[in-house]
Amino acid sequence: MTKTIAIFGGTGKTGRRVVDRALAQGWSVRALARNPERIATTNDRLTVIQGDVLDASAVESTVDGSDAVLSMIGHGKDSPDNLQAEATRLMIEAMKQNGVSRIITLTGGGLRAEGRDEPKLPDRIIRGLLKLLSPKVLADAEAHLEVLERSGLDWTVVRGPRLTEAPGTGAFGVGWVGGDSTTRISRDDLADFLLTQVEDRQFLRELPFVSAR
């Protein structure tokens, strides 16, 4: 069955990879973009909606007709402090209006999976730096998780470490912070994993951490 995926954050370095891979799998994509020209791909199964992720009508137009939502939005220099939480709230409203239940979001490894993670020293150092240098980004990630937990929807929050431009290998690990996890992953491999979560229910209402082997 051909799926239609609503993608938010599809103009970023990881997002463009997700759009291309979704189309290559034969799926249809509805992507919201403030600057549509940044999505260079052309395809009959790609619909680009011009607008802002904090505009409720634009978000609803993107979700309309979709089977699942995939969000990879990230903070820019002019982003409001609550970007991820507020955008997620608007996505959830649009999903409920359109009968869509599946949402996958992407965030950093600084967000903790309580009772699951067993952070090692490098993990604790990275989280400490994030809290020191980007406290608002971390607070927003935590707030967006709370929004998802209250939604009643089928959500998965995918967490990743430092992202690299190295070619994907397909050899990545999925689990929790600590243990066998590492502190990097290629954007190619991350994009591949994100798309598996559209249909995979292994991490339903969980926060899997994906990293290179």
N, C-alpha and C positions, 0 to 999 in steps of 0.2 A: 504493500500500500504506500503510495506517495504521500509524504508528510509535508506540511507547510510549517516552517519555523519562523517565528518573529524574533528578530535579532536586534539587540540594542548594544551599541558599542562596536558596530561592525566596521567602522573606519579606522580603528586602531591597528597596531601591528599584529596583535593576536586575532582581533576581530576579522580582519580581512582574510586571514587564513581560514577561519571558521566558515565565512561566507563561501569561499571557493570550494572548500571540502564538502559543505552541505550540498551545493549545486552538483559537484562531481558525483555525489551519491544518488543523484536523481531527485533530490528533494526540491521543493519550492521555498523561496526565502522572501520574507517581507522585512526590510531593514530600514530603521529610522536613522536619518543622518541630517545634521544641521547643514553640512556641505556635501551634497550628493556626489559631487565630482570626485570626492576622495575614495569612493567605491568605484574603482576603475573597471571592474568586471561588468561585462554585458552578457545577458542571458535571458531567454524568454521566460524562465522560471524565477527571475529576480525582479522584485518590485521594491523600488526605493521611495520611501516617504520622506519628504523634506520637513524637518521640524525639530523641536527640542524635547529632550527626554523629560523635562519638567512641565511640558504642555500636555494636559490631560487629553485633549482632543487628538493630538498627534500620536500619543501613546495608544489610545483606543483604536485609531485607524490602523496602526501597525499590528496590533493584536487581533483585530477583526479578521476572521477567516483562517486563523492559525491553529495548529494542533498543540504547540508547545512554545514556550518563551525561553530565550537564552540571552542573558544579560552579562556584558563584559565592560560596562561603563567604568571609567576611572576618573580620578580627580585631575583637573588641569589647574593652571595658576589662577584662573578667575572663577573656579567652581565654588558654589556655596558649600558651607561646612556639612550640610545634611544631604548632599547630592545623592548618594547611594540609597539612603533610607527613604527619601522622598520619592525618588524615581521608582524604587521598588514598590512603594505604596500605590503609586499610580498604575504600575503594571498589574498589581493584584486586583485593583478595582476594575481595570479593563478586562482581565481574565475572567472575573466573576460575571461581568456583563455578557461575555461571549462564550461562557461555558468551557473555558480552558482550565485545566487543572495542573499541568506540568510546567515547572519553572526551574531553570538551572542558572545560578549566578556565580560569578567569579570574583574572588577576593584574595588577599595576601595571606601568607602563613602566620601573620601576627594575630589573626583571629584564632582564638583557642576553642578546641573541641573538649569541653570539660569531661573528665572521666575516660577520655580516649587517648589524648596526647601524653607522651612521656618525653618532653623536650630535653635534649642534650645541651651541653654548654654552648655550642655555636647557635642553637635555636634560641636559647635564652638571651644570648648577646644580641641577636638580630631583633628579637621582640623588644629588648630594652632600648635599642637604637631607634626603633620605630616609635615607641612611646615618647622618646625624647625629642626626635626630629619631626615626627608627623603625628602628633597626638590626635588631631582632629580627624585625620584619615582613619585611624584605628577606631576612634569613637563612632564614626559613621558606619564602619563595617560592622561593629557590634550592634548598632541601632538597626541596621538593615536586617540582621539576623533576627532580632526581636520582632520586626515587622513580619518576616516570613513565618516565624513560630506561631504567631497569632492568626495567620491567614487561613489555616485549615486546608491549604493546598498541598500538592505533592512536590515539595521543594527539595533541592540538593544544592548546597553551597560548596563549590569546588575551590580549594585553596592551593596556591602555588608559591614556590620560593622565588629566587632571582631568575628572571627570564633571559634566555640567550637567543642569539640569532643562528646558532649552530643548526645544521640540518637535523631533522628528526631521525630517530633510530628505531622507534617502536619499543625500545627497551627502557621502560620507565616503571617505577613502582607506585602503587596506590595503597594508601593506608592512613597512617596518622603521623603527626610530628614526633620525631624520635624514632627509636628502633632502627629500621633500615633506610629511613628517609635521608635525602641529601639536601643541599642548599641551592640547587639550581635545576632548571629544566629548559629544554628548547621550546620555543613558541610553537613549532610544528607539532611536537608531541603533546603539548598542552591542548592545542586545538583538536587533535585527534581524540583525546580523552573527553573533552567537553561534549563533542558530538555523540559519543557513546552513551552519554547520560540521558539523551532525549528518550531512549527506549529502555535503558537499563534501570532496574529498580533496586539494585543491590544497596545503593546508598540513599535510599528514600529517607528524607528528613535527617540527613547526616551531613558531616563536613569533611569529606575525604581530602587528603593531602596527596598531591601527585608530584613526584620528583624524579630526576634522572637516576638511573642505576650506575 
